[in-house]
Amino acid sequence: MSEFNCLVTPVNQVVTEALSTGGTIEYEYFDCGSDVLSSLLYTLFEQNWQQVGVGHIVQGSVLELEFNAPPKLCILYDGYLTVATEGWHLHLCIDTNFGGPLCRTPVEVRKQRQVS
């Protein structure tokens, strides 16, 4: 594994979570603006795809995806970062989603979709 290169500026807010096993997990927060997220995610997916797993957890469901090769597509359009591989793809809203050229996405929905 290569050495981590900090490409984002931390906001100097760190939270440490104690685990029941005696260990800890440390979270360091950073700005979630689209300029930061798009650069960070592009670097992760395009240049470090071998080390990345993608997934989500909701009550009653866990999804875990792996890369077997570099993504075929990694593009930002109308607020959504789209990453496509041979067998799956994902869309992650990291900026304002206007709803295409006619701006059909209501303001309330735009706020709900965006990661924060």
FIVEX-547005 format. One record per residue (C-alpha): x, y, z. Coordinates in Angstrom, 2 decimals. Example, Ala and Ser with C-alpha at 12.3 -4.5 7.8 and 13.67 -1.06 7.14 Angstrom:
        c1        c2        c3
     12.30     -4.50      7.80
     13.67     -1.06      7.14
***
This chain:
        c1        c2        c3
      0.00      0.00      0.00
      1.40      3.41     -0.91
      1.89      6.21      1.59
     -1.17      8.43      2.13
     -0.87     11.85      0.55
     -3.18     14.40      2.17
     -4.90     16.19     -0.74
     -7.62     17.77      1.39
     -7.29     20.24      4.22
     -8.71     18.93      7.51
    -11.00     21.24      9.48
     -9.15     20.17     12.65
    -12.15     18.38     14.10
    -11.40     14.85     15.24
    -13.78     12.43     16.96
    -12.58      9.21     18.57
    -14.99      6.31     19.05
    -14.21      3.60     21.60
    -14.84      0.04     20.44
    -16.09     -2.81     22.62
    -12.91     -4.71     21.72
    -10.77     -2.07     23.43
     -9.63     -0.41     20.22
    -10.68      2.94     18.82
    -11.73      4.45     15.51
    -10.67      8.01     14.78
    -12.68     10.20     12.40
    -11.16     13.37     10.97
    -13.59     15.74      9.30
    -12.91     17.73      6.13
    -14.83     20.10      3.87
    -17.48     18.29      1.80
    -17.64     20.89     -0.96
    -17.83     19.47     -4.48
    -14.38     20.82     -5.37
    -12.84     18.76     -2.55
    -15.04     15.66     -2.95
    -14.72     15.47     -6.73
    -10.91     15.62     -6.56
    -10.72     13.18     -3.67
    -13.13     10.65     -5.18
    -11.57     10.89     -8.65
     -8.16     10.18     -7.11
     -9.54      7.24     -5.12
    -11.46      5.65     -8.01
     -9.08      6.36    -10.90
     -5.65      6.11     -9.28
     -6.24      3.86     -6.28
     -9.06      1.59     -7.45
     -7.17     -1.54     -6.29
     -7.43     -0.34     -2.67
    -11.05      0.87     -2.76
    -14.25     -0.88     -1.78
    -17.62      0.83     -2.14
    -20.81      0.19     -0.25
    -23.52      1.39      2.03
    -25.32      0.21      5.12
    -28.99      0.74      5.85
    -31.04     -1.08      8.46
    -31.39     -4.65      7.22
    -29.05     -4.34      4.24
    -25.35     -4.09      3.46
    -23.95     -3.60     -0.03
    -20.24     -4.13     -0.71
    -18.65     -3.70     -4.15
    -15.06     -4.21     -5.30
    -13.08     -3.08     -8.30
    -11.48     -5.79    -10.47
    -10.11     -3.20    -12.91
    -10.00      0.59    -13.23
    -13.41      2.19    -13.74
    -14.56      2.51    -17.34
    -16.11      5.88    -16.51
    -15.68      8.45    -13.74
    -17.53     11.67    -14.54
    -19.38     14.50    -12.77
    -22.62     15.65    -14.40
    -25.49     17.67    -12.90
    -24.17     17.15     -9.39
    -23.77     13.37     -9.65
    -20.44     11.59     -9.75
    -20.96      8.49    -11.88
    -18.48      5.63    -11.58
    -18.98      2.68    -13.94
    -17.17     -0.66    -14.02
    -17.66     -3.72    -16.20
    -20.33     -5.18    -13.93
    -21.86     -2.31    -11.90
    -22.13      1.44    -11.61
    -22.97      4.02     -8.97
    -24.21      7.60     -8.83
    -23.23      9.76     -5.85
    -24.69     13.25     -5.48
    -21.77     15.51     -4.45
    -23.02     18.84     -5.81
    -26.32     20.56     -6.55
    -28.55     18.45     -8.78
    -30.60     20.85    -10.87
    -32.53     18.17    -12.75
    -31.07     18.64    -16.19
    -31.23     21.65    -18.48
    -34.82     22.47    -17.43
    -33.92     22.53    -13.70
    -36.76     20.23    -12.67
    -35.39     19.20     -9.27
    -37.18     21.11     -6.46
    -34.90     23.00     -4.05
    -35.93     20.80     -1.08
    -34.98     17.65     -3.01
    -31.65     19.17     -4.10
    -30.70     19.60     -0.44
    -31.76     16.04      0.48
    -29.76     14.40     -2.31
    -26.43     16.03     -1.66
    -23.92     14.33      0.66
    -22.92     16.42      3.65
***
